[in-house]
């Protein structure tokens, strides 16, 4: 549960900012909606699918499947990071504009 909570905290701060950075101004709401839909679909489908697998008596297969899915997601995330536009890389924020000095 600690790992899940830490991962959720990290994702819930970074993912919406990434969706907003990638979205054109006119489609920002749709990008946020798609992000929210993917997040809530996982929360709804995950317990249902894991409950069905556990009820069928396949806990080891479920665990291996989850590990494989996580490994694929991590690899996809690393691959995606290389193809993001320069403005979407929030780890290296752009240099702020100089502030005007009052006369």
Beta strands, then each sheet from edge to edge (+ up, - down):
end
